[in-house]
Amino acid sequence: DIQMTQSPSSLSASVGDRVTITCRASQGISNYLAWYQQKPGKVPKLLIYAASTLQSGVPSRFSGSGSGTDFTLTISSLQPEDVATYYCQKYNSAPFTFGPGTKVDIK
Amino acid sequence: QVQLVQSGAEVKKPGASVKVSCKASGYTFTSYGISWVRQAPGQGLEWMGWISAYNGNTNYAQKLQGRVTMTTDTSTSTAYMELRSLRSDDTAVYYCAKPARARGHYFDYWGQGTLVTVSS
């Protein structure tokens, strides 16, 4: 099975900072990658699919890029409401594995 | 509007079974599958498996093969996930999730979650 890794596992940044999270697949998955945001005690929320397509209603400060094995999620200007854990997920074929998550908080 | 409403919290003893339901509304149930995802306390998301609501085909995570069964009842637009031979490390919040596209296994709607606690 393809393994998903994320880095860093956690980060602390100031409001307004640019934040980048990396997701890596152990084998190529083309652009079959999604990103989710999960706030404490809440259900995961789809942010991005097809590696770079923003889900309807998601603020434009979120963006995704990458293809093959290396992907990034960028928050262009971190806001207090962005405090959450972010997960990547591969969906090219089963198992539709999630990455281990990156916890983002405010410095 | 799309809604996935799950059954309530459960407390089970080791070795027992649990069956969680997920009632869908607001879309054509048989046009999509349902995946089940769980999250142990303080841990990440684990994909458990998928069932097609169209024909009942399933695909389970290898680590759960033999212990998990996913079914659907198209007459009530409800999906079910049964997990047997429960262990303490099965303690988790269990979510059902609807794919955003009929042939895309990324998820735009999630149930509210069902906490399953396994404890003697």
Interface residues (C-beta under 8 A of the other chain):
Chain A: D1 A34 Y36 Q38 V43 P44 L46 Y49 Q55 T85 Y87 Q89 Y91 A94 P95 F96 T97 F98 G99 P100 G101
Chain B: S35 V37 G44 L45 E46 W47 W50 N59 A61 Q62 Y95 A100 G104 H105 Y106 F107 D108 W110 G111 Q112 G113
